[in-house]
Amino acid sequence: MAGLNDDKLNKILTEAAGRGPLPWSYYREAYCGYGRKSQRFTEMMMAYAKRWPGRIIITRPYNVSESPTIEVLANG
């Protein structure tokens, strides 16, 4: 997949590796800033998860009103 070289997102994911599942908002705020949203973040996060399914795990809760969690495995 071309275009999966976002230095800012790479740094955020590297720092979160091995810390367990964290809420989607944790990653979004680290990428966009507090209270901001970005379509680019969503697109990049989904593309990264698709490219590395054994390393980046997005879990959607049963209750759809809750936000998903993202887990970055240290050795994926």
Biopython code that builds the backbone (N, CA, C, O; Angstrom):
import numpy as np
from Bio.PDB.StructureBuilder import StructureBuilder

atoms = [
    (1, "MET", "N", (0.832, -1.180, 0.000)),
    (1, "MET", "CA", (0.000, 0.000, 0.000)),
    (1, "MET", "C", (0.875, 1.242, 0.000)),
    (1, "MET", "O", (1.634, 1.483, 0.938)),
    (2, "ALA", "N", (0.762, 1.997, -1.027)),
    (2, "ALA", "CA", (1.533, 3.232, -1.113)),
    (2, "ALA", "C", (0.909, 4.292, -0.221)),
    (2, "ALA", "O", (-0.287, 4.253, 0.066)),
    (3, "GLY", "N", (1.720, 5.223, 0.207)),
    (3, "GLY", "CA", (1.215, 6.347, 0.973)),
    (3, "GLY", "C", (1.051, 6.096, 2.463)),
    (3, "GLY", "O", (0.463, 6.923, 3.161)),
    (4, "LEU", "N", (1.551, 4.984, 2.965)),
    (4, "LEU", "CA", (1.428, 4.705, 4.391)),
    (4, "LEU", "C", (2.703, 5.104, 5.122)),
    (4, "LEU", "O", (3.322, 4.301, 5.820)),
    (5, "ASN", "N", (3.071, 6.346, 4.944)),
    (5, "ASN", "CA", (4.265, 6.833, 5.611)),
    (5, "ASN", "C", (3.959, 8.166, 6.275)),
    (5, "ASN", "O", (4.377, 9.221, 5.798)),
    (6, "ASP", "N", (3.235, 8.109, 7.366)),
    (6, "ASP", "CA", (2.878, 9.299, 8.130)),
    (6, "ASP", "C", (3.754, 9.307, 9.379)),
    (6, "ASP", "O", (3.502, 8.561, 10.325)),
    (7, "ASP", "N", (4.764, 10.139, 9.379)),
    (7, "ASP", "CA", (5.744, 10.154, 10.480)),
    (7, "ASP", "C", (5.094, 10.402, 11.832)),
    (7, "ASP", "O", (5.468, 9.776, 12.824)),
    (8, "LYS", "N", (4.134, 11.302, 11.880)),
    (8, "LYS", "CA", (3.467, 11.625, 13.141)),
    (8, "LYS", "C", (2.709, 10.414, 13.678)),
    (8, "LYS", "O", (2.812, 10.094, 14.863)),
    (9, "LEU", "N", (1.949, 9.740, 12.816)),
    (9, "LEU", "CA", (1.205, 8.554, 13.235)),
    (9, "LEU", "C", (2.159, 7.414, 13.584)),
    (9, "LEU", "O", (1.919, 6.683, 14.545)),
    (10, "ASN", "N", (3.220, 7.257, 12.828)),
    (10, "ASN", "CA", (4.216, 6.227, 13.137)),
    (10, "ASN", "C", (4.770, 6.410, 14.550)),
    (10, "ASN", "O", (4.906, 5.439, 15.295)),
    (11, "LYS", "N", (5.088, 7.644, 14.917)),
    (11, "LYS", "CA", (5.632, 7.926, 16.249)),
    (11, "LYS", "C", (4.602, 7.607, 17.333)),
    (11, "LYS", "O", (4.946, 7.006, 18.351)),
    (12, "ILE", "N", (3.357, 7.998, 17.128)),
    (12, "ILE", "CA", (2.290, 7.744, 18.100)),
    (12, "ILE", "C", (2.100, 6.243, 18.294)),
    (12, "ILE", "O", (1.980, 5.775, 19.426)),
    (13, "LEU", "N", (2.073, 5.493, 17.210)),
    (13, "LEU", "CA", (1.877, 4.045, 17.293)),
    (13, "LEU", "C", (3.071, 3.363, 17.954)),
    (13, "LEU", "O", (2.890, 2.418, 18.723)),
    (14, "THR", "N", (4.266, 3.819, 17.671)),
    (14, "THR", "CA", (5.463, 3.247, 18.290)),
    (14, "THR", "C", (5.450, 3.459, 19.798)),
    (14, "THR", "O", (5.785, 2.552, 20.559)),
    (15, "GLU", "N", (5.062, 4.657, 20.229)),
    (15, "GLU", "CA", (5.008, 4.950, 21.658)),
    (15, "GLU", "C", (3.929, 4.147, 22.381)),
    (15, "GLU", "O", (4.066, 3.857, 23.570)),
    (16, "ALA", "N", (2.858, 3.786, 21.675)),
    (16, "ALA", "CA", (1.750, 3.056, 22.295)),
    (16, "ALA", "C", (1.935, 1.541, 22.239)),
    (16, "ALA", "O", (1.184, 0.808, 22.881)),
    (17, "ALA", "N", (2.910, 1.067, 21.492)),
    (17, "ALA", "CA", (3.106, -0.373, 21.325)),
    (17, "ALA", "C", (3.329, -1.062, 22.666)),
    (17, "ALA", "O", (4.156, -0.636, 23.472)),
    (18, "GLY", "N", (2.578, -2.127, 22.885)),
    (18, "GLY", "CA", (2.729, -2.928, 24.084)),
    (18, "GLY", "C", (2.033, -2.375, 25.319)),
    (18, "GLY", "O", (2.179, -2.941, 26.402)),
    (19, "ARG", "N", (1.285, -1.292, 25.189)),
    (19, "ARG", "CA", (0.618, -0.686, 26.346)),
    (19, "ARG", "C", (-0.804, -1.205, 26.540)),
    (19, "ARG", "O", (-1.488, -0.789, 27.474)),
    (20, "GLY", "N", (-1.251, -2.096, 25.681)),
    (20, "GLY", "CA", (-2.611, -2.615, 25.791)),
    (20, "GLY", "C", (-3.579, -1.761, 24.991)),
    (20, "GLY", "O", (-3.190, -0.762, 24.387)),
    (21, "PRO", "N", (-4.847, -2.163, 24.993)),
    (21, "PRO", "CA", (-5.830, -1.396, 24.224)),
    (21, "PRO", "C", (-6.054, -0.008, 24.832)),
    (21, "PRO", "O", (-6.230, 0.142, 26.041)),
    (22, "LEU", "N", (-6.043, 0.985, 23.967)),
    (22, "LEU", "CA", (-6.310, 2.361, 24.373)),
    (22, "LEU", "C", (-7.474, 2.876, 23.537)),
    (22, "LEU", "O", (-7.671, 2.421, 22.410)),
    (23, "PRO", "N", (-8.246, 3.813, 24.070)),
    (23, "PRO", "CA", (-9.395, 4.310, 23.315)),
    (23, "PRO", "C", (-8.979, 5.037, 22.032)),
    (23, "PRO", "O", (-7.903, 5.629, 21.947)),
    (24, "TRP", "N", (-9.857, 4.973, 21.054)),
    (24, "TRP", "CA", (-9.653, 5.652, 19.771)),
    (24, "TRP", "C", (-9.293, 7.119, 20.016)),
    (24, "TRP", "O", (-8.425, 7.675, 19.342)),
    (25, "SER", "N", (-9.966, 7.735, 20.983)),
    (25, "SER", "CA", (-9.760, 9.158, 21.263)),
    (25, "SER", "C", (-8.323, 9.456, 21.703)),
    (25, "SER", "O", (-7.814, 10.546, 21.443)),
    (26, "TYR", "N", (-7.671, 8.509, 22.358)),
    (26, "TYR", "CA", (-6.279, 8.701, 22.773)),
    (26, "TYR", "C", (-5.405, 8.961, 21.549)),
    (26, "TYR", "O", (-4.608, 9.900, 21.531)),
    (27, "TYR", "N", (-5.561, 8.126, 20.534)),
    (27, "TYR", "CA", (-4.762, 8.253, 19.308)),
    (27, "TYR", "C", (-5.171, 9.490, 18.515)),
    (27, "TYR", "O", (-4.318, 10.210, 17.996)),
    (28, "ARG", "N", (-6.482, 9.736, 18.422)),
    (28, "ARG", "CA", (-6.977, 10.889, 17.670)),
    (28, "ARG", "C", (-6.473, 12.190, 18.286)),
    (28, "ARG", "O", (-6.044, 13.088, 17.561)),
    (29, "GLU", "N", (-6.518, 12.306, 19.608)),
    (29, "GLU", "CA", (-6.058, 13.529, 20.263)),
    (29, "GLU", "C", (-4.550, 13.698, 20.150)),
    (29, "GLU", "O", (-4.061, 14.821, 20.021)),
    (30, "ALA", "N", (-3.810, 12.599, 20.199)),
    (30, "ALA", "CA", (-2.357, 12.683, 20.021)),
    (30, "ALA", "C", (-2.025, 13.143, 18.605)),
    (30, "ALA", "O", (-1.033, 13.839, 18.392)),
    (31, "TYR", "N", (-2.847, 12.758, 17.648)),
    (31, "TYR", "CA", (-2.608, 13.097, 16.243)),
    (31, "TYR", "C", (-3.140, 14.484, 15.887)),
    (31, "TYR", "O", (-2.461, 15.257, 15.211)),
    (32, "CYS", "N", (-4.352, 14.800, 16.340)),
    (32, "CYS", "CA", (-5.033, 16.025, 15.908)),
    (32, "CYS", "C", (-5.008, 17.148, 16.935)),
    (32, "CYS", "O", (-5.165, 18.317, 16.582)),
    (33, "GLY", "N", (-4.813, 16.804, 18.197)),
    (33, "GLY", "CA", (-4.943, 17.779, 19.268)),
    (33, "GLY", "C", (-6.251, 17.547, 20.001)),
    (33, "GLY", "O", (-7.165, 16.917, 19.469)),
    (34, "TYR", "N", (-6.338, 18.050, 21.212)),
    (34, "TYR", "CA", (-7.506, 17.806, 22.062)),
    (34, "TYR", "C", (-8.770, 18.407, 21.451)),
    (34, "TYR", "O", (-8.794, 19.576, 21.065)),
    (35, "GLY", "N", (-9.819, 17.588, 21.372)),
    (35, "GLY", "CA", (-11.122, 18.045, 20.907)),
    (35, "GLY", "C", (-11.259, 18.221, 19.405)),
    (35, "GLY", "O", (-12.309, 18.655, 18.932)),
    (36, "ARG", "N", (-10.236, 17.898, 18.655)),
    (36, "ARG", "CA", (-10.291, 18.058, 17.201)),
    (36, "ARG", "C", (-10.451, 16.706, 16.539)),
    (36, "ARG", "O", (-10.059, 15.676, 17.090)),
    (37, "LYS", "N", (-11.026, 16.722, 15.364)),
    (37, "LYS", "CA", (-11.202, 15.505, 14.584)),
    (37, "LYS", "C", (-10.578, 15.714, 13.214)),
    (37, "LYS", "O", (-10.459, 16.843, 12.738)),
    (38, "SER", "N", (-10.184, 14.624, 12.591)),
    (38, "SER", "CA", (-9.551, 14.704, 11.286)),
    (38, "SER", "C", (-9.933, 13.484, 10.460)),
    (38, "SER", "O", (-9.772, 12.347, 10.904)),
    (39, "GLN", "N", (-10.431, 13.723, 9.275)),
    (39, "GLN", "CA", (-10.752, 12.620, 8.366)),
    (39, "GLN", "C", (-9.466, 11.902, 7.959)),
    (39, "GLN", "O", (-9.462, 10.685, 7.776)),
    (40, "ARG", "N", (-8.385, 12.649, 7.820)),
    (40, "ARG", "CA", (-7.099, 12.035, 7.459)),
    (40, "ARG", "C", (-6.665, 11.022, 8.518)),
    (40, "ARG", "O", (-6.185, 9.940, 8.181)),
    (41, "PHE", "N", (-6.832, 11.369, 9.806)),
    (41, "PHE", "CA", (-6.468, 10.436, 10.862)),
    (41, "PHE", "C", (-7.252, 9.135, 10.718)),
    (41, "PHE", "O", (-6.675, 8.049, 10.776)),
    (42, "THR", "N", (-8.555, 9.243, 10.532)),
    (42, "THR", "CA", (-9.395, 8.053, 10.407)),
    (42, "THR", "C", (-8.963, 7.216, 9.213)),
    (42, "THR", "O", (-8.826, 5.998, 9.325)),
    (43, "GLU", "N", (-8.749, 7.852, 8.086)),
    (43, "GLU", "CA", (-8.332, 7.126, 6.878)),
    (43, "GLU", "C", (-6.983, 6.446, 7.074)),
    (43, "GLU", "O", (-6.806, 5.287, 6.700)),
    (44, "MET", "N", (-6.033, 7.171, 7.662)),
    (44, "MET", "CA", (-4.708, 6.591, 7.870)),
    (44, "MET", "C", (-4.743, 5.445, 8.884)),
    (44, "MET", "O", (-4.101, 4.415, 8.680)),
    (45, "MET", "N", (-5.488, 5.622, 9.969)),
    (45, "MET", "CA", (-5.563, 4.577, 10.995)),
    (45, "MET", "C", (-6.168, 3.298, 10.415)),
    (45, "MET", "O", (-5.679, 2.201, 10.684)),
    (46, "MET", "N", (-7.224, 3.439, 9.623)),
    (46, "MET", "CA", (-7.859, 2.268, 9.022)),
    (46, "MET", "C", (-6.923, 1.611, 7.989)),
    (46, "MET", "O", (-6.863, 0.385, 7.901)),
    (47, "ALA", "N", (-6.209, 2.414, 7.225)),
    (47, "ALA", "CA", (-5.263, 1.872, 6.246)),
    (47, "ALA", "C", (-4.114, 1.140, 6.940)),
    (47, "ALA", "O", (-3.700, 0.074, 6.485)),
    (48, "TYR", "N", (-3.594, 1.703, 8.039)),
    (48, "TYR", "CA", (-2.533, 1.044, 8.803)),
    (48, "TYR", "C", (-3.031, -0.286, 9.360)),
    (48, "TYR", "O", (-2.331, -1.296, 9.284)),
    (49, "ALA", "N", (-4.237, -0.285, 9.919)),
    (49, "ALA", "CA", (-4.783, -1.521, 10.497)),
    (49, "ALA", "C", (-4.990, -2.583, 9.425)),
    (49, "ALA", "O", (-4.790, -3.771, 9.678)),
    (50, "LYS", "N", (-5.386, -2.162, 8.240)),
    (50, "LYS", "CA", (-5.575, -3.114, 7.133)),
    (50, "LYS", "C", (-4.224, -3.658, 6.657)),
    (50, "LYS", "O", (-4.104, -4.840, 6.333)),
    (51, "ARG", "N", (-3.226, -2.800, 6.616)),
    (51, "ARG", "CA", (-1.901, -3.198, 6.139)),
    (51, "ARG", "C", (-1.190, -4.116, 7.141)),
    (51, "ARG", "O", (-0.486, -5.045, 6.745)),
    (52, "TRP", "N", (-1.376, -3.850, 8.449)),
    (52, "TRP", "CA", (-0.711, -4.635, 9.489)),
    (52, "TRP", "C", (-1.731, -5.233, 10.467)),
    (52, "TRP", "O", (-1.761, -4.839, 11.633)),
    (53, "PRO", "N", (-2.559, -6.170, 10.017)),
    (53, "PRO", "CA", (-3.613, -6.713, 10.881)),
    (53, "PRO", "C", (-3.090, -7.499, 12.083)),
    (53, "PRO", "O", (-3.804, -7.636, 13.077)),
    (54, "GLY", "N", (-1.883, -8.010, 12.018)),
    (54, "GLY", "CA", (-1.318, -8.745, 13.141)),
    (54, "GLY", "C", (-0.640, -7.852, 14.161)),
    (54, "GLY", "O", (-0.199, -8.326, 15.208)),
    (55, "ARG", "N", (-0.554, -6.566, 13.865)),
    (55, "ARG", "CA", (0.128, -5.624, 14.765)),
    (55, "ARG", "C", (-0.822, -4.566, 15.319)),
    (55, "ARG", "O", (-0.697, -4.168, 16.477)),
    (56, "ILE", "N", (-1.765, -4.112, 14.505)),
    (56, "ILE", "CA", (-2.713, -3.077, 14.920)),
    (56, "ILE", "C", (-4.104, -3.685, 14.950)),
    (56, "ILE", "O", (-4.631, -4.106, 13.920)),
    (57, "ILE", "N", (-4.691, -3.728, 16.133)),
    (57, "ILE", "CA", (-5.999, -4.362, 16.308)),
    (57, "ILE", "C", (-7.007, -3.306, 16.753)),
    (57, "ILE", "O", (-6.875, -2.706, 17.820)),
    (58, "ILE", "N", (-8.012, -3.095, 15.913)),
    (58, "ILE", "CA", (-9.089, -2.174, 16.242)),
    (58, "ILE", "C", (-10.283, -3.005, 16.671)),
    (58, "ILE", "O", (-10.769, -3.847, 15.916)),
    (59, "THR", "N", (-10.751, -2.766, 17.878)),
    (59, "THR", "CA", (-11.879, -3.523, 18.424)),
    (59, "THR", "C", (-13.059, -2.586, 18.606)),
    (59, "THR", "O", (-12.981, -1.573, 19.301)),
    (60, "ARG", "N", (-14.143, -2.954, 17.967)),
    (60, "ARG", "CA", (-15.361, -2.173, 18.102)),
    (60, "ARG", "C", (-16.215, -2.796, 19.198)),
    (60, "ARG", "O", (-16.440, -4.006, 19.191)),
    (61, "PRO", "N", (-16.690, -1.989, 20.136)),
    (61, "PRO", "CA", (-17.476, -2.540, 21.244)),
    (61, "PRO", "C", (-18.854, -2.995, 20.791)),
    (61, "PRO", "O", (-19.342, -2.592, 19.736)),
    (62, "TYR", "N", (-19.463, -3.829, 21.594)),
    (62, "TYR", "CA", (-20.808, -4.310, 21.307)),
    (62, "TYR", "C", (-21.788, -3.147, 21.283)),
    (62, "TYR", "O", (-22.662, -3.076, 20.418)),
    (63, "ASN", "N", (-21.636, -2.238, 22.238)),
    (63, "ASN", "CA", (-22.479, -1.054, 22.305)),
    (63, "ASN", "C", (-21.926, -0.026, 21.319)),
    (63, "ASN", "O", (-20.854, 0.535, 21.547)),
    (64, "VAL", "N", (-22.643, 0.222, 20.235)),
    (64, "VAL", "CA", (-22.123, 1.081, 19.175)),
    (64, "VAL", "C", (-21.976, 2.546, 19.588)),
    (64, "VAL", "O", (-21.341, 3.323, 18.876)),
    (65, "SER", "N", (-22.549, 2.929, 20.719)),
    (65, "SER", "CA", (-22.390, 4.311, 21.168)),
    (65, "SER", "C", (-21.033, 4.532, 21.836)),
    (65, "SER", "O", (-20.641, 5.675, 22.071)),
    (66, "GLU", "N", (-20.319, 3.460, 22.139)),
    (66, "GLU", "CA", (-18.980, 3.566, 22.708)),
    (66, "GLU", "C", (-17.954, 3.586, 21.580)),
    (66, "GLU", "O", (-18.180, 3.020, 20.510)),
    (67, "SER", "N", (-16.824, 4.243, 21.833)),
    (67, "SER", "CA", (-15.811, 4.314, 20.791)),
    (67, "SER", "C", (-14.960, 3.050, 20.771)),
    (67, "SER", "O", (-14.846, 2.357, 21.782)),
    (68, "PRO", "N", (-14.364, 2.750, 19.620)),
    (68, "PRO", "CA", (-13.497, 1.566, 19.525)),
    (68, "PRO", "C", (-12.204, 1.762, 20.303)),
    (68, "PRO", "O", (-11.861, 2.873, 20.707)),
    (69, "THR", "N", (-11.496, 0.657, 20.502)),
    (69, "THR", "CA", (-10.169, 0.710, 21.095)),
    (69, "THR", "C", (-9.169, 0.242, 20.051)),
    (69, "THR", "O", (-9.502, -0.496, 19.124)),
    (70, "ILE", "N", (-7.943, 0.690, 20.229)),
    (70, "ILE", "CA", (-6.857, 0.304, 19.330)),
    (70, "ILE", "C", (-5.739, -0.269, 20.178)),
    (70, "ILE", "O", (-5.326, 0.328, 21.172)),
    (71, "GLU", "N", (-5.257, -1.429, 19.775)),
    (71, "GLU", "CA", (-4.123, -2.031, 20.451)),
    (71, "GLU", "C", (-3.003, -2.219, 19.444)),
    (71, "GLU", "O", (-3.208, -2.790, 18.373)),
    (72, "VAL", "N", (-1.818, -1.735, 19.794)),
    (72, "VAL", "CA", (-0.642, -1.902, 18.965)),
    (72, "VAL", "C", (0.252, -2.910, 19.667)),
    (72, "VAL", "O", (0.784, -2.643, 20.745)),
    (73, "LEU", "N", (0.410, -4.063, 19.048)),
    (73, "LEU", "CA", (1.209, -5.123, 19.653)),
    (73, "LEU", "C", (2.699, -4.820, 19.492)),
    (73, "LEU", "O", (3.131, -4.322, 18.453)),
    (74, "ALA", "N", (3.457, -5.118, 20.503)),
    (74, "ALA", "CA", (4.889, -4.848, 20.487)),
    (74, "ALA", "C", (5.593, -5.729, 19.463)),
    (74, "ALA", "O", (6.540, -5.285, 18.814)),
    (75, "ASN", "N", (5.152, -6.950, 19.312)),
    (75, "ASN", "CA", (5.773, -7.895, 18.362)),
    (75, "ASN", "C", (4.702, -8.462, 17.456)),
    (75, "ASN", "O", (4.295, -9.612, 17.625)),
    (76, "GLY", "N", (4.240, -7.680, 16.500)),
    (76, "GLY", "CA", (3.156, -8.141, 15.630)),
    (76, "GLY", "C", (3.595, -8.589, 14.292)),
    (76, "GLY", "O", (2.768, -8.997, 13.476)),
]
sb = StructureBuilder()
sb.init_structure("model")
sb.init_model(0)
sb.init_chain("A")
sb.init_seg("    ")
for serial, (resi, resn, name, xyz) in enumerate(atoms, 1):
    if name == "N":
        sb.init_residue(resn, " ", resi, " ")
    sb.init_atom(name, np.array(xyz, "f"), 0.0, 1.0, " ", f" {name:<3s}", serial, name[0])
structure = sb.get_structure()
